[in-house]
Amino acid sequence: MKRHTACAGRDPAMSVARGFTLIEMMIAITLGLMILAALTTFFVQTSANRAEMDRGSRQIENGRFAMDIIREDLSLAGFFSDVQQASVAWQTPDACQTAAANLGFSASPVRMPIPLFGYPGLVGAPACIANAVPGTDVLVVRRFNTEPTPVASAAASQYYMQISHCATDSSTTPVFVGLGSGAGGYTLRKVNCTSLADLWRYHEHVYYIRNCSVCGVDNIPTLVRLTLDGGATKTEELAEGIQDMRIDYGLDTNGDGAPEDWRRCDAATPCTAADWLNVTAVKVNLLSSTLENSPGYTDKKTYSLGLAGTVGPFGDGLKRHIYSAVVNAANRSGPRER
């Protein structure tokens, strides 16, 4: 007679099946938390690095853009079309003038404003230079537009110069016509003595560093440009984070077009009207900074701004970079080269 146990007929597979123990569960949770912490740290560091790269990239972009804008304008300084400059009496009017009588132009004798001018350290700067960063420089560039304007397209709200090329014109003296004249104010003719001579629009650009981008809202140092437009001074915000600008002027003292004497034209090395007329090259020094502090960083550097010397250390968390460029004013140096 066979004996039957209590386990008779049980599936053998069921006898080995079991769940996790409490210790195994705690080990799994601990390992998962460690992996999650590592991933979190990785993502936080990646985000911080990305933010730092964005700050640096924006600072580089703003600095280069600011320098490119100034460099392009300086390369055109003194472009006055084919005005016979040998007979011009050069004037040094203040920047930001808006009335035709105060811009430095006249027909008899022919007078025109000096193409390159500045206010080192804001000394003598006119009232239009508002909210400027103390100690920074102001640069003034004067020229005509590089493309002529047909008389029929003349805007009554702009200033133009018209130059005669017709020997039988009642007057061959260049005519500078102010606001409100429109096409009817221009009578000089081309070389065929039939068609009206084209017009050359006048530009005056004033560059300086303002202590705000949107004044009354922020305190971001910004490179701005004041432009004579429509009989008024128009303000353009060009690049944020430009903290300082200092200008060195290269004077051609022997008439060969190349600068032999470099000056700040400040109180220590002043420039006369004749000196300003001999400026044929300009060295621009810009100090650009990031717009936000970099965590854990302290700026302990000093920065060279040409003949103006050095600035810093600032001791804050902003990262900075110097941009410098020597720009030849071809319209000033070219006619002198020999």
C-alpha positions as CSV (number, residue, x, y, z in Angstrom):
1,M,0.0,0.0,0.0
2,K,1.5,3.4,-1.1
3,R,1.6,6.5,1.1
4,H,0.6,9.8,-0.4
5,T,2.3,13.0,1.0
6,A,0.7,16.5,1.2
7,C,2.9,17.5,-1.8
8,A,1.6,14.9,-4.0
9,G,0.5,16.3,-7.4
10,R,2.1,19.8,-6.9
11,D,3.8,21.4,-10.1
12,P,7.6,21.3,-9.6
13,A,7.9,24.8,-11.2
14,M,5.8,26.4,-8.6
15,S,8.0,25.2,-5.8
16,V,10.9,27.4,-7.0
17,A,9.0,30.6,-7.8
18,R,9.4,33.5,-5.4
19,G,9.5,37.4,-5.3
20,F,12.2,40.0,-4.3
21,T,13.3,40.1,-0.8
22,L,13.3,43.4,1.1
23,I,17.1,43.7,0.9
24,E,17.1,43.2,-2.8
25,M,14.5,45.9,-3.3
26,M,16.4,48.4,-1.2
27,I,19.6,47.7,-3.2
28,A,17.8,48.2,-6.5
29,I,16.2,51.5,-5.3
30,T,19.6,52.7,-4.0
31,L,21.3,52.0,-7.4
32,G,18.4,53.7,-9.2
33,L,18.8,56.8,-7.1
34,M,22.5,56.9,-7.7
35,I,22.0,56.7,-11.5
36,L,19.3,59.4,-11.3
37,A,21.6,61.7,-9.2
38,A,24.4,61.2,-11.8
39,L,22.1,62.0,-14.7
40,T,20.8,65.1,-12.8
41,T,24.3,66.4,-12.2
42,F,25.2,65.8,-15.8
43,F,22.2,67.7,-17.1
44,V,22.8,70.6,-14.6
45,Q,26.4,70.9,-15.6
46,T,25.5,70.7,-19.3
47,S,22.9,73.5,-18.9
48,A,25.4,75.7,-17.0
49,N,28.1,75.1,-19.7
50,R,25.5,75.9,-22.4
51,A,24.5,79.2,-20.6
52,E,28.2,80.1,-20.3
53,M,28.8,79.5,-24.0
54,D,25.7,81.6,-24.8
55,R,27.1,84.5,-22.7
56,G,30.5,84.3,-24.3
57,S,29.1,83.9,-27.8
58,R,26.9,87.0,-27.4
59,Q,29.7,89.0,-26.0
60,I,31.9,88.1,-29.0
61,E,29.2,88.8,-31.5
62,N,28.4,92.2,-30.0
63,G,32.1,93.2,-29.8
64,R,32.8,92.2,-33.4
65,F,29.6,93.7,-34.7
66,A,30.4,97.0,-33.0
67,M,33.9,97.1,-34.4
68,D,32.7,96.2,-37.9
69,I,30.1,99.1,-37.9
70,I,32.7,101.7,-36.8
71,R,35.4,100.4,-39.1
72,E,33.1,100.5,-42.2
73,D,32.0,104.1,-41.4
74,L,35.6,105.2,-40.7
75,S,36.8,103.8,-44.0
76,L,34.3,106.2,-45.7
77,A,35.0,109.2,-43.6
78,G,35.6,112.3,-45.7
79,F,33.9,111.0,-48.8
80,F,32.7,114.2,-50.3
81,S,32.3,113.0,-53.9
82,D,34.3,115.2,-56.4
83,V,34.3,118.5,-54.4
84,Q,37.6,120.2,-55.1
85,Q,38.9,120.0,-51.6
86,A,42.1,122.0,-52.2
87,S,40.0,125.2,-52.1
88,V,37.8,124.1,-49.1
89,A,37.9,126.1,-45.8
90,W,37.4,123.4,-43.2
91,Q,35.2,124.0,-40.2
92,T,34.9,122.3,-36.8
93,P,31.2,122.6,-35.9
94,D,29.9,120.9,-32.8
95,A,28.3,117.5,-33.3
96,C,24.5,117.0,-33.4
97,Q,23.8,120.3,-35.2
98,T,20.5,120.1,-37.1
99,A,20.2,123.6,-38.8
100,A,21.8,124.0,-42.2
101,A,23.5,127.2,-41.1
102,N,25.3,125.3,-38.2
103,L,26.6,122.3,-40.1
104,G,29.7,123.9,-41.4
105,F,28.8,124.3,-45.1
106,S,28.8,127.4,-47.2
107,A,29.1,128.1,-50.9
108,S,31.2,131.2,-51.1
109,P,33.9,130.6,-50.0
110,V,33.4,126.8,-50.0
111,R,33.3,125.6,-46.4
112,M,32.8,122.1,-45.2
113,P,33.0,120.3,-41.8
114,I,36.1,118.4,-40.9
115,P,35.4,114.7,-41.6
116,L,36.9,113.1,-38.5
117,F,36.5,114.6,-35.0
118,G,36.1,113.5,-31.4
119,Y,35.5,114.4,-27.8
120,P,38.1,112.4,-25.7
121,G,36.8,111.6,-22.3
122,L,33.5,113.5,-23.1
123,V,35.4,116.8,-22.7
124,G,33.4,119.5,-24.5
125,A,30.8,117.0,-25.7
126,P,27.5,118.6,-26.7
127,A,24.2,118.0,-24.8
128,C,23.0,115.4,-27.3
129,I,25.5,113.0,-25.8
130,A,23.0,111.9,-23.1
131,N,23.6,109.2,-20.4
132,A,27.2,108.7,-21.5
133,V,29.5,106.4,-19.5
134,P,32.0,108.7,-17.7
135,G,35.5,108.8,-19.2
136,T,34.6,107.2,-22.5
137,D,35.3,108.8,-25.9
138,V,33.0,110.2,-28.6
139,L,33.8,109.7,-32.3
140,V,32.3,111.9,-35.1
141,V,32.3,110.8,-38.7
142,R,31.1,113.0,-41.5
143,R,30.7,112.1,-45.2
144,F,28.3,111.9,-48.2
145,N,26.3,108.8,-49.1
146,T,28.2,106.5,-51.3
147,E,25.5,106.5,-54.0
148,P,24.0,109.7,-55.6
149,T,20.4,110.6,-55.4
150,P,18.6,111.8,-58.5
151,V,17.1,115.3,-58.1
152,A,13.6,113.9,-58.8
153,S,14.0,111.7,-55.7
154,A,15.2,114.4,-53.3
155,A,13.5,114.3,-50.0
156,A,12.6,117.7,-48.5
157,S,13.5,116.4,-45.1
158,Q,17.2,115.7,-45.9
159,Y,20.4,117.7,-46.6
160,Y,22.2,117.3,-49.9
161,M,25.1,118.7,-51.8
162,Q,24.9,119.3,-55.6
163,I,28.1,119.8,-57.6
164,S,28.1,121.4,-61.0
165,H,29.9,119.8,-64.0
166,C,28.6,122.3,-66.6
167,A,31.0,125.1,-67.6
168,T,28.1,127.4,-68.5
169,D,26.3,127.2,-65.2
170,S,25.8,130.6,-63.7
171,S,27.7,129.3,-60.8
172,T,29.9,126.2,-60.6
173,T,30.2,126.4,-56.8
174,P,28.9,123.4,-55.0
175,V,25.5,124.1,-53.4
176,F,24.4,122.7,-50.1
177,V,20.7,122.9,-49.7
178,G,18.8,122.5,-46.5
179,L,15.5,121.2,-45.3
180,G,12.3,122.0,-47.1
181,S,13.9,122.6,-50.5
182,G,12.9,119.5,-52.3
183,A,13.8,119.0,-56.0
184,G,13.1,122.6,-56.8
185,G,16.1,123.9,-54.9
186,Y,18.7,122.2,-57.1
187,T,19.6,123.9,-60.4
188,L,23.2,122.8,-61.2
189,R,23.8,120.6,-64.2
190,K,25.8,117.6,-65.4
191,V,28.6,117.9,-67.9
192,N,26.1,117.8,-70.8
193,C,24.7,121.1,-69.4
194,T,21.2,119.6,-69.9
195,S,20.5,117.1,-67.1
196,L,20.4,118.2,-63.5
197,A,23.4,117.0,-61.5
198,D,22.8,114.3,-59.0
199,L,22.7,115.0,-55.3
200,W,24.9,113.7,-52.5
201,R,23.1,113.1,-49.2
202,Y,25.0,114.3,-46.1
203,H,25.7,112.0,-43.2
204,E,26.9,112.8,-39.7
205,H,27.4,109.9,-37.4
206,V,28.3,110.3,-33.7
207,Y,29.4,107.2,-31.8
208,Y,29.5,107.0,-28.0
209,I,28.9,104.6,-25.1
210,R,25.6,105.0,-23.2
211,N,25.0,103.6,-19.7
212,C,21.7,102.0,-20.7
213,S,20.2,100.1,-23.6
214,V,16.6,101.0,-22.8
215,C,17.1,103.9,-20.5
216,G,14.9,103.9,-17.5
217,V,14.6,100.2,-17.7
218,D,18.1,98.7,-17.6
219,N,21.7,99.7,-17.0
220,I,23.4,97.8,-19.8
221,P,26.3,99.7,-21.4
222,T,25.6,100.1,-25.1
223,L,27.3,101.5,-28.2
224,V,24.9,104.0,-29.7
225,R,25.0,106.1,-32.9
226,L,23.4,109.5,-33.3
227,T,22.5,110.2,-37.0
228,L,21.4,113.4,-38.6
229,D,18.1,112.4,-40.2
230,G,15.2,114.5,-41.3
231,G,16.4,117.7,-39.6
232,A,16.7,115.9,-36.2
233,T,19.1,113.7,-34.4
234,K,18.1,110.0,-34.5
235,T,19.4,107.5,-31.9
236,E,20.3,104.0,-32.9
237,E,21.3,101.3,-30.3
238,L,24.0,99.3,-32.0
239,A,25.5,96.8,-29.6
240,E,24.9,96.0,-25.9
241,G,27.7,95.1,-23.5
242,I,30.2,97.6,-25.1
243,Q,31.5,99.1,-21.8
244,D,34.2,101.4,-23.0
245,M,35.6,103.1,-26.2
246,R,38.8,105.0,-26.5
247,I,40.1,106.5,-29.7
248,D,43.7,107.1,-30.9
249,Y,44.1,109.5,-33.9
250,G,46.9,109.1,-36.4
251,L,48.1,112.5,-37.8
252,D,49.9,112.9,-41.1
253,T,52.5,115.5,-40.3
254,N,54.6,115.4,-43.5
255,G,51.8,115.2,-46.2
256,D,52.5,111.6,-47.4
257,G,49.1,110.2,-46.3
258,A,50.6,107.9,-43.6
259,P,50.2,108.8,-39.9
260,E,53.5,109.8,-38.2
261,D,52.1,111.1,-34.9
262,W,49.5,109.2,-32.8
263,R,47.5,111.2,-30.2
264,R,44.5,111.0,-28.0
265,C,43.7,114.6,-28.8
266,D,42.8,115.0,-25.1
267,A,44.0,117.7,-22.6
268,A,47.4,116.1,-22.4
269,T,47.9,115.9,-26.2
270,P,45.4,118.5,-27.6
271,C,44.6,118.8,-31.3
272,T,44.0,122.0,-33.1
273,A,41.6,122.4,-36.1
274,A,44.7,121.9,-38.4
275,D,45.6,118.7,-36.5
276,W,42.0,117.3,-36.9
277,L,42.3,118.0,-40.6
278,N,45.5,115.9,-40.8
279,V,43.9,112.8,-39.2
280,T,44.3,110.0,-41.8
281,A,44.0,106.9,-39.5
282,V,42.1,106.0,-36.4
283,K,42.7,103.2,-33.8
284,V,39.5,102.1,-32.2
285,N,39.7,100.3,-28.8
286,L,36.5,98.7,-27.5
287,L,35.9,96.9,-24.2
288,S,33.1,94.4,-24.5
289,S,31.6,92.5,-21.6
290,T,29.1,89.8,-21.0
291,L,25.6,90.9,-19.9
292,E,25.4,88.5,-17.0
293,N,27.8,87.3,-14.3
294,S,29.5,84.0,-14.7
295,P,29.0,81.9,-11.5
296,G,32.3,81.4,-9.6
297,Y,34.2,83.9,-11.7
298,T,35.9,87.1,-10.6
299,D,37.4,89.5,-13.2
300,K,40.9,90.3,-11.9
301,K,42.3,91.4,-15.3
302,T,43.5,94.8,-16.6
303,Y,42.7,95.9,-20.1
304,S,44.8,98.1,-22.4
305,L,42.8,100.8,-24.3
306,G,45.6,102.2,-26.4
307,L,47.1,105.6,-25.5
308,A,44.4,106.0,-22.8
309,G,46.1,103.4,-20.7
310,T,44.5,100.5,-18.9
311,V,41.3,99.9,-17.0
312,G,40.4,97.3,-14.4
313,P,40.4,95.0,-12.5
314,F,36.7,95.3,-12.1
315,G,36.3,92.6,-9.4
316,D,32.8,91.5,-10.7
317,G,31.6,88.3,-12.4
318,L,31.5,89.7,-15.9
319,K,33.9,88.4,-18.6
320,R,35.5,91.0,-20.9
321,H,37.4,91.2,-24.1
322,I,39.3,94.0,-25.9
323,Y,38.7,94.6,-29.6
324,S,41.2,96.9,-31.4
325,A,41.5,97.9,-35.0
326,V,43.5,100.5,-36.9
327,V,41.4,102.0,-39.7
328,N,42.9,103.9,-42.6
329,A,40.6,106.8,-43.7
330,A,41.2,106.3,-47.4
331,N,39.5,109.5,-48.4
332,R,41.8,111.5,-46.2
333,S,45.1,109.6,-46.9
334,G,44.6,108.7,-50.5
335,P,44.9,112.2,-52.0
336,R,48.1,112.8,-50.1
337,E,49.9,109.6,-51.1
338,R,52.9,110.1,-53.3
